[in-house]
Amino acid sequence: MWIKPEDLAQLVRIGLEHPDIRYEIFYGVSDNAASWWDNSNARRFGYRPQGRAEDFRAEAMAAQQKLAADAIAGRYQGGPYCSNEYDVDREE
């Protein structure tokens, strides 16, 4: 998933400008058609994302094809960031 920097700034601003927020979960994503997260909590506080990952899909997929295969990255949300210190399958 992708977030446009301006959309991230909008989420931070919401957090700073709403002193009534005690605890909320906002997903830091832009208006991505393929997103599986429900971001209605952020929208309730006025979040109106402007960015769309689809505008960069072809470029991102081409870059992804250049990366080495990574079974852990393919299994977990978070991609290659998950495999750096992954050790669940390691035998002690």
Secondary structure, DSSP 8 states (H G I E B T S, - for coil): ----HHHHHHHHHHHHH-TT-SS-------S-TT--S--HHHHHTT------GGGGHHHHHHHHHTS---HHHHHSTTTHHHHSS--TT---
